[in-house]
Amino acid sequence: MQRENFRSRLGFLLVSAGCAIGIGNVWRFPYITGAYGGAVFVGVYLLCLLAVLPVMIMEFAVGRASRSNMGRALKVLPPEGTRWHIFSKIPLWGSYLLSMFYTTVTGWMLAYCWHSFSGNLSGLDTAGVASFFGSTLASPFEQVLGMTIVVGVGCLICAMGVQKGVERVVKVIMVGLLAILVLLVVRSLTLPGAGAGVSFYLAPDVEKMQSVGWYAVLNAAMTQAFFTLSVGIGNMTIFGSYQSKDRSLTGEAMWIMGLDTFVALMAGLIIFPACFAFGVEPGSGPGLVFVTLPNIFNVMAGGQLWGTLFFIFMSFAALSTVIAVFENIISYSADVWGMERRRATWLHAVGIWVCSLPCALGFNLLADFQPLGAGTCVLDLEDFLISNNILPLGGLFFLLFCCLRRGWGWDNFIAEVDQGVGMKFPRWLRGYVTYVLPCLIIFVFVMGYVDKFWK
């Protein structure tokens, strides 16, 4: 059966960027920027993005050269007699693990679109909004329903195919996301007192960075770079396999990184000016999005409209990632097992739904299960496994595979990545991607455990 390709270059860029752009851009990046030194941290983060970018380029190259998912690529690209194929299930395991909590959180976003639009949050005070979010988490029915809707929508889109489903829908989602983003930024920046929020967010604060320590700052920036670029589990490999060879991959990766970074930076210009304009302390994680911001919308002129637009924006960001991750899972079955797309889609729909249940029930029926210590939940465990383990180790794997002679090899990588017009991969980076970047990734991996268990 002939393999589908993306219909256009724009489709490839937007779908790949949609995979990278997710909820981490909105509720994690702005907060850690403010907590780790503002503009100083942004500078470190941008350097970390550039440092990690070769991993994304390598994923694209592996996918385009093999015209397949990472699972099959590890069987057809390496030299005979090597055993790289034993790692071929990384994309399946990694994507399943990411789906296990991303589907539940995306369900929260969709639910809050409705709650904001219908006025269910209007008139509530700070305690009322916090209680509303708590009651939502405490309801097994609401949690499982939201997760089920996300699984169903994501799988339905993937079942339609690459061009008619994934590319067409994600292009619409991304255009809508960017349009709403611009509207929200303009509204937030025009609020009285918004300047204090911009200063907190982006003004350099070297003392704050020194207080948390350079190691912690570098670890936070590198971890965020891996998570936001969505590299390490083969998601970009599958999109590379749908891309034509008329454009070099380095330039395409630069565009995707730029779009992803733009959304992350602009998200902070929505959140912090609004928080400071209304004298609300910015929080982190779910509390920021589902408690702090609804309180702001409640006292803002036209808040019901702006709140609804914000949660539509969040839903678009989350759904674009969900669709991309589902496509990686489904393509594994097609490429490795030879399974027909629609059959594979509904098989994995059941598998993803079942595996997502622990997270959906982790705030109610399974609330007593606190795997990483008091106050933690199933979502914390799953997020730690993917963010601090699979993503960095997967990135290390791609570096070794593309640089080592007993892997795919440097010459094969360069030949593939430089095909087509556009920016070429700098040859002088060979020493960096072979020796320096692997050391940085090992540092991130070790520091993740230090931060989690020894602080």
C-alpha positions, -999 to +999 in steps of 0.1 A: +000+000+000+014+034-010+024+056+019+006+089+024+026+122+024+017+156+038-002+176+011+020+207+017+050+220+034+027+242+056+010+210+067+042+194+078+053+225+097+020+231+115+015+194+124+050+191+137+047+224+156+013+213+169+029+182+184+055+204+201+030+231+212+011+218+242-001+226+277+036+227+289+040+259+269+012+276+287+011+265+324+048+254+329+070+277+308+057+311+320+058+300+356+094+286+356+105+317+337+093+340+365+106+316+392+141+312+377+151+347+367+129+362+340+147+373+309+180+357+322+162+323+322+146+329+288+182+334+274+193+301+290+162+284+277+167+296+241+203+283+243+189+249+255+164+248+227+192+253+202+213+227+221+185+201+218+174+210+183+198+184+166+177+156+183+146+169+165+165+171+132+178+135+137+142+123+143+130+139+111+160+124+092+154+089+105+117+090+096+123+105+061+151+080+052+131+050+063+097+063+052+084+047+084+078+049+121+108+046+144+099+010+152+105-001+116+133+024+110+154+006+136+151-026+116+159-012+081+185+016+087+212+000+109+240-022+095+234-060+095+244-077+127+236-048+150+209-050+176+193-015+175+159-032+168+156-042+204+147-005+211+120-005+184+092-003+210+104+030+224+079+051+204+050+028+214+058+027+251+067+064+252+036+076+233+013+054+254+028+068+286+024+104+274-012+096+264-020+082+298-021+116+314-024+140+285-059+127+276-071+134+311-056+169+312-070+177+278-104+166+291-101+193+317-095+219+290-126+208+270-147+208+302-136+243+311-145+256+276-181+246+284-180+258+320-167+292+310-190+296+280-221+285+300-213+309+329-208+281+355-178+299+368-193+334+368-199+350+402-177+326+421-152+340+445-116+327+449-127+299+473-156+291+450-135+286+419-110+265+439-139+244+452-154+240+417-121+227+403-117+203+433-152+190+429-145+184+392-114+164+400-133+145+427-160+132+402-149+099+386-177+103+361-166+137+349-130+127+347-136+095+327-161+113+305-137+141+295-109+116+289-132+094+268-142+123+246-106+132+240-096+096+231-126+094+208-120+127+190-082+120+186-087+085+172-115+096+149-093+122+133-064+097+129-087+071+114-094+096+086-058+094+074-028+116+072-040+142+047-078+141+053-076+137+090-043+147+108-030+174+084-064+190+076-076+192+112-044+202+129-039+230+103-073+244+113-065+240+150-031+257+147-045+287+128-072+291+153-048+287+182-025+314+168-054+338+161-068+334+196-033+338+211-028+372+195-062+384+207-055+373+243-021+389+243-034+422+231-062+421+257-039+412+286-013+438+277-039+466+276-051+459+312-043+486+337-012+476+357-002+450+331+034+464+330+042+450+364+034+415+351+056+420+321+084+431+343+081+401+366+080+378+336+108+392+315+129+416+334+163+400+342+166+389+378+201+376+384+196+374+422+166+351+418+186+328+394+215+327+419+192+319+448+179+287+431+214+278+417+228+276+382+224+238+381+187+240+389+182+266+362+201+246+336+182+215+345+148+233+344+156+248+310+169+216+295+139+195+308+115+221+294+134+221+260+129+183+257+093+184+267+083+214+246+100+201+214+085+167+220+116+148+211+128+114+223+098+091+217+097+092+179+068+116+174+089+137+150+101+106+133+067+097+120+061+132+107+095+131+089+084+099+072+054+118+057+077+147+044+090+150+008+127+154+001+125+188-015+134+207+016+164+203+039+154+193+074+175+217+094+157+247+082+123+231+087+132+222+123+143+259+129+108+271+118+091+246+141+112+255+171+106+292+164+068+287+163+069+267+194+090+293+212+067+321+201+036+304+216+055+298+249+067+334+252+033+348+242+015+326+268+034+344+295+023+377+281-013+365+286-009+351+321+014+375+341+000+409+330-035+396+339-024+383+373-006+415+382-034+437+368-058+422+393-034+416+422-035+378+419-005+358+429+005+336+399+006+299+408+019+269+389+005+238+373-032+231+373-038+258+400-026+285+376-049+276+347-080+263+365-081+284+397-061+316+393-071+325+358-108+319+361-107+343+391-092+369+369-118+364+341-146+368+367-135+403+375-125+413+340-148+433+317-161+407+292-145+380+313-168+352+302-158+358+265-121+360+273-122+330+296-139+309+269-114+320+243-085+312+267-098+276+273-105+271+236-068+282+230-057+257+257-078+229+242-064+235+207-028+233+221-036+201+240-056+185+211-029+191+186-004+172+208-029+144+214-035+139+177+002+138+170+009+113+197-020+091+186-007+091+151+027+079+163+010+050+181-012+041+152+015+043+126+036+019+146+010-008+141+008+000+104+045+000+098+057-027+121+027-050+123+013-043+089-021-035+103-047-016+084-051+020+097-087+020+108-083-014+126-052-002+143-069+031+153-098+014+171-076-012+187-054+015+202-085+036+211-094+008+235-058+004+247-053+042+253-087+045+271-079+016+295-043+029+302-057+064+308-081+053+335-055+054+364-048+091+358-085+099+354-093+082+387-061+093+404-078+124+419-108+105+433-110+067+436-072+063+435-064+094+455-048+074+483-022+061+459+007+087+463+036+071+443+062+099+447+054+109+483+026+127+502+005+150+480+015+133+447-008+114+424-008+091+393-003+121+370+028+131+389+043+096+384+035+094+347+048+129+341+080+121+359+086+089+339+081+107+306+097+141+313+127+130+334+133+095+319+120+086+285+124+120+268+160+126+277+171+090+273+152+088+240+171+119+229+204+102+239+194+072+219+189+092+187+222+109+191+240+076+194+221+060+165+229+089+141+265+095+151+280+060+158+295+040+130+277+009+143+244+028+142+229+045+112+261+066+110+270+102+106+275+101+068+240+086+062+225+112+086+241+141+068+232+128+034+195+126+044+192+158+064+208+180+037+186+168+008+166+196-007+168+233-006+173+253+026+197+254+055+223+226+057+233+209+089+266+224+102+293+197+098+314+213+126+287+202+151+297+166+148+319+167+179+292+185+198+264+160+190+287+131+195+302+140+228+290+172+244+252+169+240+251+133+253+268+146+285+242+174+288+214+149+285+229+126+311+232+157+334+195+164+329+186+128+336+207+126+369+195+161+380+159+150+375+164+123+402+183+147+425+155+173+424+128+146+429+143+125+456+173+142+473+162+178+479 
